[in-house]
């Protein structure tokens, strides 16, 4: 079997970089693209200048301003970002049609067999980065390796404007030395659980058999078992169907106060709404996901007669689903909000793979 050559491209601070490119007055300044604090806005992207103050994507804009008092808030221009994303994709298409977008600003490319018959995946990544810089005045970071998992982690290792190659004979050592916090899909709560079990690196996870990992981490245990052994045979899927757009958060401490839960639902709904608007999607069905302190999982859904994408409707629907689920003497460790029965607005470019539950 031919060893695959996978590239993961991640545009650097994409929305913020586009704004700084198009408005010279914003260059070198701490900016955040997103909604206003008084409207309970959320940071979609922060410039690297803002990140130095701790401002991060999906953070409440109110908190972002507290961390960085001089923060310049820029209203998103999703139509512009979508067009620039299309221009980036056109650069990818010079080399391969096996392109799997994860969002407007990142994608996997399988260049094992490529249009220009270039043997080196590193050379292709370098050419793509140069084209993005020269033609679009933006920067991208690239990860190159034998599978999607390693390529994605590699792309984030030398940001911004980085290129990291993990050679086939280095993959095993790379994963064994990788802190569990850096595993794609491992959030803070899961990482803390792993650390409490004295699991700090891929090598530590590798000491456990599949049954032990599944017992500890559910269905993700099977994924961890394969990944720590360098096994990731997921193909690059150009036409993966969009089924739902969602976001969720596991809280550091369990919540039971109704107003705190309402605030979290509004914050998460704002993220979902932003993702829908970025890609010109709407959906009819709102789903609320609840995981209680005893790890019991509950999902509730409601379907609207028409498709929606606005934050207010999503949040109000999700909150009503929460209230109807019953809140007497319960503690909640995770909330998720999703929108399904997706339709594209006129003029929307398809195939952007977004977060699923």
N, C-alpha and C positions, 0 to 999 in steps of 0.2 A: 504493500500500500504506500502510495506517495505521501511523504510527509508534507503537511499543509503549511502554507505561508500566510499568516493572518496579521493584518494591520488594524489597530484601533486608533482612529483619529479623534482628537478632542480639541475643539476650538477653545482658545484661551479667553476666559471671561467674555464669552461671545457677545451678549447683548451690550454690555458695558463697553467693550472694545469697538463695536460698531458705532456707538454713540460718540466715543472719543475720536474716532476716525472722521465722522461726519461733522463734528463741531469742535474745531481747534481750541475753543475756550475751555473745553472739558479735559484736554490732554494733561496728564500729570496730576489730576485732581481725584480726590476720593469721591466716587459716585456710586449710587445704587439705582438700578432700574427696577421700578416697582410702583406699588400704590402708596398713597399718602398716609402718614401715621394716623391722622384724625379719621381716616376712612378704614382703619384697621388693615392697612395695606401690608403686603409681604414683599420681601426682597426677592426678585427673580434672579438677578445677577449683581454681584458687586465687583468693582474694579480692583485690581491688585493693590492700589493705594488704599482702598477702603478695607481690604482684607487684613492689612497690617494692624488695624484697630479691632479686629475680631468680627467684622461684619461678614455674614455668610448667607448663601442662598437659603430660602425658606424661612428665614428669620423674620419676626415681626418688625416692620419698619420702625415702630416706636422704639424698640430695643436697639435697632441699628443706629438711630440718631443719638441715643444715650451713650453708646460706645464711641461714636464718632460725631461730635457736635457740629463739625464743619461739613458734614456729609451733604453732597448735592444729589437731590432726588430727581430722577429723570423718568418721565412717563413713558411706558413701553410703546414701541412702534412695531407691533408684531408682523404687520405686512412687510415692513422693511427687512426684518430678520428672516422672514420666510424667503424673501427674494434672494438675500445674500446666501442663505442655506442652499437654495437651488443652484446658485453660482458655484458654491463649494462642491456640490454633488456633481456638477458638470465636469469639474476637474477630476474627480474620482473616476468618472465614466470614461476618461481617456485610457484608463488602465484595466478596468474590469466592470462587468455588470453585476457581479456578486457583491452587492452593497446592502448592508442591513442598517438603516438608520435607527438609532435609539432615541433621538430627539432632534431638534433643529441643529444642535451643535456637536453631535458625536455620531460616529458610525463605525461598523466593522467592515473591512474589505477582505475578501479572499483573493489573493493574487498568486495562488499556486500556479495557475495557468492564466496569463494576462495577455491583453491585446497587443502589447508592444514586445512580448517575448523577452522581457527583462528577467534575468536569472535571479538577481538579488532583490529581495523584498525591502532591504534597507535602502537600496538605491531608489526604489519606487517611492518609499516614504519621504526620502529627501527631496525628490522631485515634486511631490505633492505639496510639501511644506514650502518649497521655493515658489511654486505657482501661486499658492494662497497669499504669500507675502508680496510677490511682485504684482499680481493682478488685482488683488482685493485689499492690499495694505492691512492685512490682519495676520495674526500668528496662530499656529496650531501645534499641538504636541502629539507625538506619535509613539505607539508601542508596537513592537514587532516581535512575534514569536510563533509557536506552533499551534496555539489554540486561543480561543476567545478570552478565557479567564486570565491567562498570563499576559496577553497583549493589552487587555484593558488596564490591569494594574501597572504595567510598564509605562503606559502613556501618561500616567499621573506622577511618575517618579521624578521627572526633571522639568516641571512646569515653571514658568511658561516657555514656549518655543523649544521644547525638548524633543529628543529622539532617543528612545531606550530600546535596545535589542537584547532579548534573552535567548541565547543560543540553545539549540535542542539539547546538547549535553550539559547545559547549566540549569535546565528547568527544575529538575528534582531538588538540587541544592537551593535554588531560588525559593521554591515553595516551602521547603523545610525551614528556612531561615526567616520566612515572612511572619511578622507579628499577626496574630489573629485579628487585630483591629483593622488591618489592611486588607483582609479578605473581602472581596466584593460581596455585598449582601449581609455582612456582619455589622450590625449596629452596636451602639454603646451598651445596651442592656445585655445582648448576647455575648459581647466581648467581656463584660464584667462577670457574667456567669461562667464563661470559660476560664477566666483568670482565677475565679474562686475555686475552680476545680484543678488549678495548677496547669492549665492549658494556655500557654503563652505564644506558641509558634506552631507553624505547620508540622514540625517534627513532633511536637507534643500530641497533636491530633492524630498523627500517623501511628502512634503507639496503641490507639484504640481500634478495636475491630468494628465492622459495620454495625453489628447488633448493638454494641455499646453506644456508638454515636447516634444511632436512630433512637435509642431509649432516651438519650439526653436531649436531643435536638429535633426529634420528630422527623418529618420527611426531609428536612435539610441535612440530617445525619448522613443519608445516602450520598447526597451531593458532596459533603465534606470528605467522605471516605474516598470518593473517586478523585476529587481535586487534589488532595494532599499526595496522591500517587501520580500526579501529572496527567490524569485522564480527563479530558474534556472533548468529547466528540460532537458537541453541538455544532450544527452547520451554520454558516452565514446564510440567513434567510431573507432574500430581497423583498418578498411579497407577504410577509407575515401579517395576518389579519388583525386589525385593531378590534379588540373585544370590549375593553373598558379602560377608562382613565381614572387613576386613583392615587391616593396618598394616605399614609398612616404614620402613627408615631407611638412608640412605647415610652411611657413616662418613667422617670427615675424613681419617683415615689407614686404609689397608687393614689388616684383621685376619687373623691366621693362628693365634693361640693358641686352643686348644680351649676353655679355661675362659672366655676373654673372649667367644668366640662363643656359648657356652652362656649366659652372663650376658645377652648381647644378645637371644638368643631368648626367655629368660624375661621380659625387660622388654617386648619387643614383644608376646609372648603375653598378658601382663597387660593391655595396652591393648586387644587384640582381645577378650579375655574381658569386660572392662569394657563395651565397646560392645555386645556380645551381651546382657549382663545388663541394660543400660540399656533395651533395647528388647524384652526378654523373648523373645530368639531362642536357638535351639540349632542346631547343624549337625553333619553326620556326617563330612564330608571336610575334612581338614587339608592345606593346601598350603604348602610351603616354597619361597620364591623366593630364588635366589642369583645375584648378579652378581659375577663375578670381576674381578680387577684388570685383566685384558685385555679387559673388557667382555663376555665370554661369559656368556650367560644360561642358567640351569638351573632348572627347576621340578620338584618331586617331590611326589606326593600319596599320602595313605593315607586310606581310608574305614573308619570305625568301624561296627560293627553297629548301634549306637544313637547318637542325637544327644547331643552334649555341649556345654558352654559354659564349663567350669571351666578356670582358668588352668593348673593342674598337668597336666591331660591334654593340653591344646593344646601346652604347652611341651615335654612329654616326647615327644610324637609328632613335633613339628617337629625336636627335637634328634636323634631317631633317624633321621629323613630326612636330616639334615645328615651324620651319621656314615656312613650308607650311601652318600652321594654321593662319599665319598672326600676325605680332607683332606691327602694327602701333598704337601708343598711347594706349597700353593696359598695365595693371598691373596684375601681377600673384601672388596669395597667396599660391598656392599649385601645386606641380609637383609630378607625380608618373610615374614610369616605370615598366612595367610588361612583362613577357615572358610566352606565352601559347603554345598550341599544343605540350605539353611536351612529351618527350620520355626518357627512361632510357638507360644509356650506359650498355654494357655488364658487368655483375657482380654487378650491383647496387642492393642494398637491398631496397625494396619498403616501402611504407606506412609512409613516413616522411611528416607530414602535415606542410606546410610552410605558410608564410604570403600571403594572398590574398588581392586584392583591396577591 
